[in-house]
């Protein structure tokens, strides 16, 4: 039979089968409501854009000035892709080998997403604006 215990005069515990388990409340009335609004951060963004030239991906889709992007000599990327343009952790990749499409892949890691938010702010845009713009193209998200 379980017997209630008091530890330090604060926590009610019951001894069950030789272990101590906290007594669970029936309701969750002790919740403190936050005064701040919730916010969400995009921590990874990977979008494939088909049938669009590299310059258009950089300047029209990403809206990053072309002179800020380093156009590479085709560095090794991920999953059969080569990095063709990069700005910090914002990368544009091109498929290699027997690719099923002609186009480019935009890849932003967590740091890339934080950096891209600076461009969004400079352009007076949000992630919603960017994603709406991207959806105007032939894409895979």
LUMPAVEX-975104 format. One line per field, with one value per atom (N, C-alpha, C, O): x, z, y; residue number from 1; chain; residue in three letters. Coordinates in Angstrom, 3 decimals, padded with zeros to 6 digits. Each point is the difference from the previous one (the first is absolute). Example, Ala and Ser with C-alpha at 12.3 -4.5 7.8 and 13.67 -1.06 7.14 Angstrom:
BEGIN
c1	(013.190_-000.890_000.900_001.036_-001.386_000.820_-000.770_000.509)
c3	(007.800_000.000_000.000_000.665_-001.385_000.060_000.730_000.169)
c2	(-005.690_001.190_001.200_-000.019_001.069_001.190_001.090_001.108)
resi	(1_1_1_1_2_2_2_2)
chain	(A_A_A_A_A_A_A_A)
resn	(ALA_ALA_ALA_ALA_SER_SER_SER_SER)
***
This chain:
BEGIN
c1	(000.846_-000.846_000.895_001.009_-001.388_000.780_-000.241_-001.128_002.192_-000.119_000.558_001.098_-001.827_000.507_001.211_000.051_000.900_001.198_000.164_-000.442_001.068_000.301_001.511_000.647_-000.065_001.440_000.246_-000.473_001.206_000.314_-001.239_000.054_-001.162_-001.233_-000.609_-000.896_001.366_-000.481_-000.608_-000.988_001.527_-000.414_-000.708_000.543_-001.744_-000.698_000.453_-000.057_000.508_000.408_-000.693_-000.393_000.244_-000.521_001.035_000.706_-000.623_000.922_-000.776_-000.954_001.371_-000.662_001.059_000.950_-001.089_000.918_001.445_000.890_-000.633_001.362_000.580_001.145_-001.876_000.508_-000.905_-001.160_001.683_-000.775_-000.442_000.835_-002.121_-000.555_-000.779_-000.670_000.744_-000.769_-001.492_-000.412_-000.373_-001.447_-000.396_000.268_-000.895_-000.336_-001.269_-000.953_000.919_-001.217_-001.069_000.306_-001.570_-001.101_-000.222_-000.519_000.903_-000.143_001.311_000.908_-000.829_001.203_-000.319_000.119_-000.522_-000.429_001.137_-000.210_001.392_001.122_000.797_001.095_-001.636_000.727_000.062_-001.000_002.174_000.176_-000.001_000.790_-001.657_-000.086_001.114_000.295_000.309_001.065_-000.600_-001.037_001.681_-000.467_000.542_-000.591_001.735_000.588_-000.698_-000.475_000.426_-000.565_001.008_001.209_-001.726_000.882_000.610_-000.620_001.819_000.617_000.626_000.391_-000.303_000.592_001.177_-000.013_001.021_001.164_000.142_-000.161_000.459_000.308_001.467_000.864_-000.589_001.357_000.649_001.166_-001.880_000.548_-000.923_-001.221_001.802_-000.797_000.697_001.165_-001.880_000.558_-001.084_-001.042_001.308_-000.987_000.667_001.088_-001.738_000.485_-000.806_-001.228_001.918_-000.643_000.430_001.190_-002.178_000.285_-000.181_-000.810_001.579_-000.145_000.207_-000.667_001.586_000.326_001.520_000.671_-000.100_001.464_000.553_-000.718_001.997_000.659_-000.150_-000.323_000.553_-000.087_-001.396_-000.143_-000.884_-001.376_-000.288_-000.724_001.282_-000.176_000.581_-000.619_001.791_000.676_-000.692_-000.339_000.127_-000.500_-001.518_-000.509_-000.224_-001.459_-000.678_-000.954_001.441_-000.633_000.517_-000.782_002.092_000.580_000.058_-000.019_000.089_000.166_001.269_000.015_001.045_001.333_000.776_000.004_000.651_000.788_001.045_000.706_-000.623_000.896_001.448_000.739_-000.334_001.394_000.328_001.176_-002.178_000.251_000.199_000.657_-001.222_000.133_001.337_000.415_000.247_001.221_-000.403_-000.468_000.645_-000.294_001.224_001.097_-001.293_001.116_000.347_-000.712_001.811_000.417_-000.566_000.696_-001.927_-000.699_000.663_000.689_-000.911_000.485_-000.940_-001.159_001.668_-000.821_-001.090_000.256_-001.469_-001.134_-000.529_000.778_-002.094_-000.620_-000.885_-000.511_000.335_-000.949_000.083_-001.019_002.209_000.148_-000.140_-000.311_000.529_-000.077_001.355_000.783_-000.521_001.206_-000.400_-001.009_001.803_-000.239_000.463_001.157_-002.063_000.364_000.034_000.611_-001.260_000.031_-000.202_-000.753_001.442_-000.074_000.165_000.791_-001.545_000.184_-000.183_-001.121_002.226_-000.005_-000.659_000.520_-001.625_-000.678_-001.241_-000.892_000.834_-001.053_000.649_000.906_-001.375_000.651_-000.991_-001.184_001.697_-000.759_000.769_001.191_-001.891_000.631_-000.595_-001.130_001.912_-000.435_000.134_000.986_-001.970_000.099_001.105_000.324_000.242_001.043_-000.431_-000.971_001.692_-000.269_-001.328_-000.379_-000.310_-001.284_-001.148_-000.904_000.944_-001.037_-001.333_-000.064_-000.991_-001.344_-000.580_-001.115_001.837_-000.512_001.155_001.156_-001.471_000.953_-000.458_-001.123_001.967_-000.365_001.017_001.126_-001.526_000.902_-000.716_-001.227_002.023_-000.530_000.536_001.208_-002.111_000.371_000.076_-000.930_002.037_000.194_000.486_001.038_-001.811_000.382_-000.073_-001.056_002.187_000.025_-000.565_-000.492_000.564_-000.497_000.665_-000.680_002.020_000.716_-000.345_-000.098_-000.085_-000.397_-001.362_-000.212_-000.711_-001.332_000.085_-000.671_001.503_000.163_000.610_-000.422_001.410_000.606_-000.995_-000.038_-000.775_-000.967_-001.053_-000.535_000.238_-000.949_000.488_-000.815_002.132_000.537_-000.371_-000.363_000.452_-000.407_-001.499_-000.446_-000.329_-001.445_-000.305_-000.839_001.515_-000.229_000.403_-000.716_001.849_000.429_-000.997_-000.196_-000.436_-000.996_-001.407_-000.971_000.864_-001.292_-000.953_-001.152_001.655_-000.777_000.045_000.765_-001.612_-000.022_000.220_000.070_000.039_000.099_-001.240_000.101_-001.262_-001.225_000.132_-000.393_000.945_000.204_000.942_-000.263_001.362_000.965_-000.652_000.143_-000.850_-000.613_-001.100_-000.167_-000.579_-000.996_000.678_-000.492_001.611_000.740_000.533_-000.094_000.646_000.547_-001.086_000.257_-001.457_-001.097_-000.454_-000.793_001.268_-000.337_000.821_-000.269_001.263_000.883_-000.352_-000.787_001.385_-000.145_000.964_001.210_-001.743_000.861_-000.342_-001.059_001.980_-000.219_000.487_001.113_-001.941_000.373_000.171_000.316)
c3	(000.000_000.000_000.000_000.703_-001.491_-000.112_001.207_000.480_000.009_001.113_-000.414_-000.553_000.806_-000.373_000.854_001.192_-001.800_000.686_-000.246_-001.022_001.948_-000.157_000.028_000.948_-001.999_-000.047_000.098_-000.834_001.844_000.175_000.212_-000.162_000.517_000.236_-001.245_000.102_-001.328_-001.204_-001.024_-000.637_000.454_-001.112_000.520_000.847_-001.336_000.340_-000.924_-001.222_001.801_-000.779_000.558_001.166_-001.974_000.466_-000.263_-001.008_001.920_-000.196_-000.698_000.553_-001.775_-000.781_-000.472_-000.671_000.997_-000.437_000.314_-000.785_001.887_000.388_-000.654_000.294_-001.176_-000.610_000.378_000.363_-000.449_000.339_-001.278_-000.827_000.663_-001.167_000.465_001.031_-001.773_000.403_-000.207_-000.900_001.747_-000.153_-001.118_000.092_-001.130_-001.168_000.247_000.575_-000.993_000.161_-000.997_-001.070_001.448_-000.886_-001.079_-001.072_001.344_-000.974_-000.090_000.809_-001.804_-000.221_000.269_-000.896_002.116_000.319_000.441_000.194_-000.037_000.460_-001.124_000.227_-001.438_-001.149_000.080_000.268_-000.501_-000.067_-001.466_-000.783_000.412_-001.401_-000.321_000.771_-001.923_-000.451_-000.553_-000.663_000.932_-000.530_-001.402_-000.770_000.439_-001.314_-001.017_000.334_-001.570_-001.077_-000.396_000.147_-000.647_-000.496_-001.324_-000.781_000.541_-001.295_-000.465_000.812_-002.105_-000.582_-000.873_-000.624_000.589_-000.840_-000.989_000.358_-001.585_-000.990_000.188_-000.027_000.219_000.322_-001.119_000.116_-001.180_-001.157_-001.165_000.122_-001.239_-001.191_-001.198_-000.274_-000.427_-001.170_-001.073_000.161_-001.254_-001.066_-001.332_-000.277_-000.546_-001.352_-000.974_-000.034_-000.763_-001.000_-001.370_-000.305_-000.515_-001.319_-001.083_000.130_-001.188_-001.218_000.235_-000.623_001.517_000.281_-000.008_000.638_-001.342_-000.024_001.366_000.834_-000.625_001.277_000.435_001.156_-002.067_000.348_000.491_000.924_-001.529_000.419_001.378_000.795_-000.511_001.329_001.059_001.040_-001.303_000.979_000.125_001.106_-002.227_000.061_000.088_000.694_-001.380_-000.022_001.101_000.619_-000.375_001.008_001.391_000.888_-000.703_001.310_000.267_001.153_-002.212_000.082_000.765_000.822_-001.132_000.508_-001.171_-001.077_001.247_-001.107_-000.476_000.806_-002.116_-000.595_000.434_000.170_000.011_000.378_001.423_000.335_000.503_001.345_000.015_000.893_-001.875_-000.073_-000.637_-000.971_001.509_-000.603_-000.939_000.442_-001.731_-000.977_-000.027_-000.353_000.727_000.206_-001.275_-001.003_001.082_-001.085_000.210_-000.207_000.607_000.216_001.096_-000.275_001.520_001.159_000.290_-000.416_001.129_000.368_000.968_000.960_-001.234_000.855_000.693_000.509_-000.482_000.633_-000.993_-000.949_001.169_-000.739_-001.510_-000.648_000.088_-001.444_-000.544_-001.178_001.994_-000.423_000.196_000.862_-001.665_000.132_000.400_-000.472_001.345_000.389_-001.140_-000.414_-000.098_-001.094_000.436_-000.670_001.787_000.535_001.508_000.496_000.214_001.461_000.600_-000.481_001.530_000.852_001.427_000.441_000.271_001.353_-000.016_-000.659_001.347_000.010_-000.886_000.185_-001.131_-001.015_-001.269_-000.552_000.092_-001.135_-001.126_000.229_-001.446_-001.182_-000.602_-000.289_000.106_-000.498_-001.338_-000.329_-000.439_-001.306_000.008_000.515_-001.082_-000.033_-000.947_-000.976_001.284_-000.853_-000.472_000.504_-001.464_-000.466_-000.714_-000.799_001.090_-000.645_000.745_000.493_-000.414_000.714_-000.717_-001.226_002.017_-000.547_-000.396_-000.517_000.746_-000.307_-000.340_000.306_-000.927_-000.235_000.859_-000.144_001.008_000.889_001.103_-000.116_001.190_001.113_001.312_000.085_000.928_001.329_000.925_000.071_000.632_001.017_001.315_000.368_000.335_001.267_001.054_-000.159_001.240_001.117_001.287_000.362_000.325_001.316_001.013_-000.379_001.659_001.026_-000.066_000.045_-000.153_-000.110_-001.305_-000.045_-001.012_-001.283_000.088_-000.569_001.280_000.187_000.786_-000.339_001.399_000.773_-000.874_000.071_-000.893_-000.891_-001.044_-000.328_-000.201_-001.021_000.577_-000.720_001.999_000.630_-000.080_-000.029_-000.006_-000.190_-001.374_-000.128_-000.909_-001.342_-000.049_-000.630_001.295_000.042_000.649_-000.490_001.581_000.693_-000.872_-000.049_-000.635_-000.893_-001.129_-000.439_-000.030_-001.072_000.538_-000.757_002.076_000.668_-000.310_-000.376_000.541_-000.265_001.211_000.941_-000.999_001.011_-000.696_-001.227_002.036_-000.582_-000.838_-001.013_001.414_-000.776_-001.396_-000.988_000.908_-001.303_-000.861_-001.182_001.780_-000.739_-000.505_-001.173_002.040_-000.402_-001.038_-000.894_000.998_-001.041_-001.338_-001.040_001.059_-001.235_-000.590_-001.207_002.046_-000.458_-000.658_-000.988_001.533_-000.521_-001.395_-000.623_000.128_-001.360_-001.042_-001.196_001.642_-000.901_000.037_000.834_-001.752_-000.023_001.049_-000.225_001.369_001.145_000.653_-000.238_001.063_001.005_001.309_000.076_000.955_001.311_000.962_001.170)
c2	(-001.173_001.173_001.242_000.049_000.939_001.231_000.885_000.119_000.503_000.931_001.344_000.061_001.029_001.317_000.381_-000.304_000.957_000.480_001.488_000.526_000.131_001.419_000.142_-000.445_001.075_000.217_001.492_000.773_-000.375_001.415_000.843_001.219_-001.831_000.730_000.591_000.838_-001.259_000.660_-000.945_000.363_-001.539_-000.842_-001.236_-000.709_000.439_-001.229_-001.104_000.140_-001.239_-001.159_-001.223_-000.020_-000.973_-001.270_-001.064_000.034_-000.977_-001.108_-001.106_-000.546_000.221_-001.040_-000.969_000.402_-001.627_-001.045_000.355_-000.328_000.975_000.310_001.240_000.341_000.363_001.229_001.161_-000.198_001.381_001.182_000.702_000.368_-000.182_000.680_001.215_-000.058_001.165_001.182_-000.241_-000.732_001.359_-000.070_000.960_001.198_-001.702_000.811_000.800_-000.526_001.782_000.798_-000.446_-000.526_000.749_-000.351_001.056_-000.310_001.537_001.081_000.772_-000.191_001.059_000.791_001.470_000.837_-000.525_001.361_000.912_001.197_-001.738_000.803_000.635_000.514_-000.546_000.529_001.518_000.666_-000.142_001.451_000.382_-000.527_001.425_000.416_000.984_000.913_-001.127_000.887_001.285_-000.029_001.142_001.279_000.260_000.756_-001.394_000.195_-000.904_-001.085_001.552_-000.813_-001.072_000.176_-001.277_-001.049_000.424_000.722_-001.172_000.240_-001.305_-000.838_000.677_-001.201_000.409_001.061_-001.909_000.241_-001.141_-001.167_001.502_-001.023_-000.346_000.877_-002.158_-000.422_-000.799_-000.376_000.109_-000.708_000.309_-000.095_000.460_000.289_-000.631_000.287_-001.138_-000.675_-000.025_-000.635_001.336_000.169_-000.285_000.505_-001.310_-000.266_000.836_-000.087_000.901_000.851_-000.487_-000.081_-000.241_-000.563_001.061_000.918_-001.068_000.812_001.496_000.826_-000.479_001.399_000.118_-000.812_001.801_000.153_000.412_000.551_-000.825_000.272_001.454_000.271_000.657_001.425_000.360_000.801_-001.382_000.279_-000.597_000.599_-001.765_-000.601_000.929_000.228_000.299_000.859_001.357_000.422_000.262_001.375_000.109_000.880_-001.749_000.120_-000.807_000.470_-001.681_-000.846_000.359_000.339_-000.415_000.318_001.499_000.432_000.351_001.456_000.379_000.916_-001.662_000.317_000.585_-000.595_001.735_000.552_-001.016_-000.607_000.436_-000.995_000.200_-000.969_002.225_000.258_-000.474_-000.138_-000.111_-000.520_-001.514_-000.536_-000.144_-001.457_-000.348_000.633_-001.625_-000.518_-001.118_-001.050_001.267_-001.047_-000.900_000.434_-001.685_-000.922_-000.756_000.054_-000.747_-000.888_-001.386_-000.994_000.915_-001.268_-000.830_-000.983_001.399_-000.740_-001.162_000.007_-000.999_-001.143_000.446_000.727_-001.178_000.332_-001.238_-000.806_000.645_-001.153_-000.738_000.594_-001.868_-000.839_000.197_000.240_-000.337_000.111_001.401_000.173_000.820_001.400_000.664_-000.400_001.408_000.816_001.409_000.524_000.088_001.387_000.893_-000.066_000.906_000.902_001.462_000.833_-000.516_001.366_-000.092_-000.838_001.719_-000.070_001.389_000.811_-000.554_001.173_-000.494_-000.252_000.117_-000.537_-001.386_-000.900_000.697_-001.302_-000.009_-000.829_001.732_000.012_-000.531_000.625_-001.784_-000.654_-000.243_-000.245_000.319_-000.401_-001.170_000.106_-001.224_-001.218_-000.398_000.360_-001.112_-000.490_-001.521_-000.528_-000.185_-001.462_-000.459_000.677_-001.833_-000.571_-001.379_-000.563_000.029_-001.358_-000.127_000.857_-001.915_-000.289_000.667_-000.674_001.972_000.739_-000.124_-000.089_000.087_-000.119_001.357_000.063_000.997_001.332_000.924_-000.293_001.386_001.078_001.169_000.483_-000.047_001.092_000.128_-000.483_001.136_000.256_-000.268_000.046_-000.325_-000.225_001.084_000.227_000.436_000.981_-000.756_-000.718_000.882_-000.705_000.985_000.642_-000.536_000.867_-000.802_-000.519_000.422_-000.630_001.000_001.062_-001.406_000.920_001.362_001.026_-001.005_001.280_000.696_001.227_-001.997_000.579_000.663_001.071_-001.705_000.589_001.300_000.975_-000.953_001.235_001.097_001.154_-001.509_000.991_000.474_001.186_-002.109_000.386_000.945_000.843_-000.976_000.916_001.446_000.922_-000.711_001.355_000.541_001.169_-002.015_000.430_000.263_000.958_-001.811_000.223_001.342_000.756_-000.463_001.265_001.190_001.000_-001.099_001.081_000.235_001.133_-002.220_000.101_000.244_-000.013_000.236_000.201_-001.148_000.215_-001.445_-001.204_-000.922_000.207_-001.233_-001.051_-001.336_-000.073_-000.992_-001.338_-000.303_-000.692_001.194_-000.224_000.602_-000.622_001.832_000.639_-000.831_-000.224_-000.232_-000.818_-001.286_-000.346_-000.358_-001.270_000.209_-000.830_001.917_000.311_000.258_-000.439_001.142_000.270_-001.306_-000.221_-000.634_-001.278_-000.851_-000.686_000.733_-000.828_000.423_-000.707_001.824_000.426_-000.749_000.107_-000.863_-000.739_-001.483_-000.447_-000.306_-001.454_-000.550_-000.033_-000.398_-000.312_-001.331_-000.581_000.121_-001.040_000.587_000.519_-000.597_000.542_-001.148_000.217)
resi	(1_1_1_1_2_2_2_2_3_3_3_3_4_4_4_4_5_5_5_5_6_6_6_6_7_7_7_7_8_8_8_8_9_9_9_9_10_10_10_10_11_11_11_11_12_12_12_12_13_13_13_13_14_14_14_14_15_15_15_15_16_16_16_16_17_17_17_17_18_18_18_18_19_19_19_19_20_20_20_20_21_21_21_21_22_22_22_22_23_23_23_23_24_24_24_24_25_25_25_25_26_26_26_26_27_27_27_27_28_28_28_28_29_29_29_29_30_30_30_30_31_31_31_31_32_32_32_32_33_33_33_33_34_34_34_34_35_35_35_35_36_36_36_36_37_37_37_37_38_38_38_38_39_39_39_39_40_40_40_40_41_41_41_41_42_42_42_42_43_43_43_43_44_44_44_44_45_45_45_45_46_46_46_46_47_47_47_47_48_48_48_48_49_49_49_49_50_50_50_50_51_51_51_51_52_52_52_52_53_53_53_53_54_54_54_54_55_55_55_55_56_56_56_56_57_57_57_57_58_58_58_58_59_59_59_59_60_60_60_60_61_61_61_61_62_62_62_62_63_63_63_63_64_64_64_64_65_65_65_65_66_66_66_66_67_67_67_67_68_68_68_68_69_69_69_69_70_70_70_70_71_71_71_71_72_72_72_72_73_73_73_73_74_74_74_74_75_75_75_75_76_76_76_76_77_77_77_77_78_78_78_78_79_79_79_79_80_80_80_80_81_81_81_81_82_82_82_82_83_83_83_83_84_84_84_84_85_85_85_85_86_86_86_86_87_87_87_87_88_88_88_88_89_89_89_89_90_90_90_90_91_91_91_91_92_92_92_92_93_93_93_93_94_94_94_94_95_95_95_95_96_96_96_96_97_97_97_97_98_98_98_98_99_99_99_99_100_100_100_100_101_101_101_101_102_102_102_102_103_103_103_103_104_104_104_104_105_105_105_105_106_106_106_106_107_107_107_107_108_108_108_108_109_109_109_109_110_110_110_110_111_111_111_111_112_112_112_112_113_113_113_113_114_114_114_114_115_115_115_115_116_116_116_116_117_117_117_117_118_118_118_118_119_119_119_119_120_120_120_120_121_121_121_121_122_122_122_122_123_123_123_123_124_124_124_124_125_125_125_125_126_126_126_126_127_127_127_127_128_128_128_128_129_129_129_129_130_130_130_130_131_131_131_131_132_132_132_132_133_133_133_133_134_134_134_134_135_135_135_135_136_136_136_136_137_137_137_137_138_138_138_138_139_139_139_139_140_140_140_140_141_141_141_141)
chain	(A_A_A_A_A_A_A_A_A_A_A_A_A_A_A_A_A_A_A_A_A_A_A_A_A_A_A_A_A_A_A_A_A_A_A_A_A_A_A_A_A_A_A_A_A_A_A_A_A_A_A_A_A_A_A_A_A_A_A_A_A_A_A_A_A_A_A_A_A_A_A_A_A_A_A_A_A_A_A_A_A_A_A_A_A_A_A_A_A_A_A_A_A_A_A_A_A_A_A_A_A_A_A_A_A_A_A_A_A_A_A_A_A_A_A_A_A_A_A_A_A_A_A_A_A_A_A_A_A_A_A_A_A_A_A_A_A_A_A_A_A_A_A_A_A_A_A_A_A_A_A_A_A_A_A_A_A_A_A_A_A_A_A_A_A_A_A_A_A_A_A_A_A_A_A_A_A_A_A_A_A_A_A_A_A_A_A_A_A_A_A_A_A_A_A_A_A_A_A_A_A_A_A_A_A_A_A_A_A_A_A_A_A_A_A_A_A_A_A_A_A_A_A_A_A_A_A_A_A_A_A_A_A_A_A_A_A_A_A_A_A_A_A_A_A_A_A_A_A_A_A_A_A_A_A_A_A_A_A_A_A_A_A_A_A_A_A_A_A_A_A_A_A_A_A_A_A_A_A_A_A_A_A_A_A_A_A_A_A_A_A_A_A_A_A_A_A_A_A_A_A_A_A_A_A_A_A_A_A_A_A_A_A_A_A_A_A_A_A_A_A_A_A_A_A_A_A_A_A_A_A_A_A_A_A_A_A_A_A_A_A_A_A_A_A_A_A_A_A_A_A_A_A_A_A_A_A_A_A_A_A_A_A_A_A_A_A_A_A_A_A_A_A_A_A_A_A_A_A_A_A_A_A_A_A_A_A_A_A_A_A_A_A_A_A_A_A_A_A_A_A_A_A_A_A_A_A_A_A_A_A_A_A_A_A_A_A_A_A_A_A_A_A_A_A_A_A_A_A_A_A_A_A_A_A_A_A_A_A_A_A_A_A_A_A_A_A_A_A_A_A_A_A_A_A_A_A_A_A_A_A_A_A_A_A_A_A_A_A_A_A_A_A_A_A_A_A_A_A_A_A_A_A_A_A_A_A_A_A_A_A_A_A_A_A_A_A_A_A_A_A_A_A_A_A_A_A_A_A_A_A_A_A_A_A_A_A_A_A_A_A_A_A_A_A_A_A_A_A_A_A_A_A_A_A_A_A_A_A_A_A_A_A_A_A_A_A_A_A_A_A_A_A_A_A_A_A_A_A_A_A_A_A_A)
resn	(UNK_UNK_UNK_UNK_UNK_UNK_UNK_UNK_UNK_UNK_UNK_UNK_UNK_UNK_UNK_UNK_UNK_UNK_UNK_UNK_UNK_UNK_UNK_UNK_UNK_UNK_UNK_UNK_UNK_UNK_UNK_UNK_UNK_UNK_UNK_UNK_UNK_UNK_UNK_UNK_UNK_UNK_UNK_UNK_UNK_UNK_UNK_UNK_UNK_UNK_UNK_UNK_UNK_UNK_UNK_UNK_UNK_UNK_UNK_UNK_UNK_UNK_UNK_UNK_UNK_UNK_UNK_UNK_UNK_UNK_UNK_UNK_UNK_UNK_UNK_UNK_UNK_UNK_UNK_UNK_UNK_UNK_UNK_UNK_UNK_UNK_UNK_UNK_UNK_UNK_UNK_UNK_UNK_UNK_UNK_UNK_UNK_UNK_UNK_UNK_UNK_UNK_UNK_UNK_UNK_UNK_UNK_UNK_UNK_UNK_UNK_UNK_UNK_UNK_UNK_UNK_UNK_UNK_UNK_UNK_UNK_UNK_UNK_UNK_UNK_UNK_UNK_UNK_UNK_UNK_UNK_UNK_UNK_UNK_UNK_UNK_UNK_UNK_UNK_UNK_UNK_UNK_UNK_UNK_UNK_UNK_UNK_UNK_UNK_UNK_UNK_UNK_UNK_UNK_UNK_UNK_UNK_UNK_UNK_UNK_UNK_UNK_UNK_UNK_UNK_UNK_UNK_UNK_UNK_UNK_UNK_UNK_UNK_UNK_UNK_UNK_UNK_UNK_UNK_UNK_UNK_UNK_UNK_UNK_UNK_UNK_UNK_UNK_UNK_UNK_UNK_UNK_UNK_UNK_UNK_UNK_UNK_UNK_UNK_UNK_UNK_UNK_UNK_UNK_UNK_UNK_UNK_UNK_UNK_UNK_UNK_UNK_UNK_UNK_UNK_UNK_UNK_UNK_UNK_UNK_UNK_UNK_UNK_UNK_UNK_UNK_UNK_UNK_UNK_UNK_UNK_UNK_UNK_UNK_UNK_UNK_UNK_UNK_UNK_UNK_UNK_UNK_UNK_UNK_UNK_UNK_UNK_UNK_UNK_UNK_UNK_UNK_UNK_UNK_UNK_UNK_UNK_UNK_UNK_UNK_UNK_UNK_UNK_UNK_UNK_UNK_UNK_UNK_UNK_UNK_UNK_UNK_UNK_UNK_UNK_UNK_UNK_UNK_UNK_UNK_UNK_UNK_UNK_UNK_UNK_UNK_UNK_UNK_UNK_UNK_UNK_UNK_UNK_UNK_UNK_UNK_UNK_UNK_UNK_UNK_UNK_UNK_UNK_UNK_UNK_UNK_UNK_UNK_UNK_UNK_UNK_UNK_UNK_UNK_UNK_UNK_UNK_UNK_UNK_UNK_UNK_UNK_UNK_UNK_UNK_UNK_UNK_UNK_UNK_UNK_UNK_UNK_UNK_UNK_UNK_UNK_UNK_UNK_UNK_UNK_UNK_UNK_UNK_UNK_UNK_UNK_UNK_UNK_UNK_UNK_UNK_UNK_UNK_UNK_UNK_UNK_UNK_UNK_UNK_UNK_UNK_UNK_UNK_UNK_UNK_UNK_UNK_UNK_UNK_UNK_UNK_UNK_UNK_UNK_UNK_UNK_UNK_UNK_UNK_UNK_UNK_UNK_UNK_UNK_UNK_UNK_UNK_UNK_UNK_UNK_UNK_UNK_UNK_UNK_UNK_UNK_UNK_UNK_UNK_UNK_UNK_UNK_UNK_UNK_UNK_UNK_UNK_UNK_UNK_UNK_UNK_UNK_UNK_UNK_UNK_UNK_UNK_UNK_UNK_UNK_UNK_UNK_UNK_UNK_UNK_UNK_UNK_UNK_UNK_UNK_UNK_UNK_UNK_UNK_UNK_UNK_UNK_UNK_UNK_UNK_UNK_UNK_UNK_UNK_UNK_UNK_UNK_UNK_UNK_UNK_UNK_UNK_UNK_UNK_UNK_UNK_UNK_UNK_UNK_UNK_UNK_UNK_UNK_UNK_UNK_UNK_UNK_UNK_UNK_UNK_UNK_UNK_UNK_UNK_UNK_UNK_UNK_UNK_UNK_UNK_UNK_UNK_UNK_UNK_UNK_UNK_UNK_UNK_UNK_UNK_UNK_UNK_UNK_UNK_UNK_UNK_UNK_UNK_UNK_UNK_UNK_UNK_UNK_UNK_UNK_UNK_UNK_UNK_UNK_UNK_UNK_UNK_UNK_UNK_UNK_UNK_UNK_UNK_UNK_UNK_UNK_UNK_UNK_UNK_UNK_UNK_UNK_UNK_UNK_UNK_UNK_UNK_UNK_UNK_UNK_UNK_UNK_UNK_UNK_UNK_UNK_UNK_UNK_UNK_UNK_UNK_UNK_UNK_UNK_UNK_UNK_UNK_UNK_UNK_UNK_UNK_UNK_UNK_UNK_UNK_UNK_UNK_UNK_UNK)
***
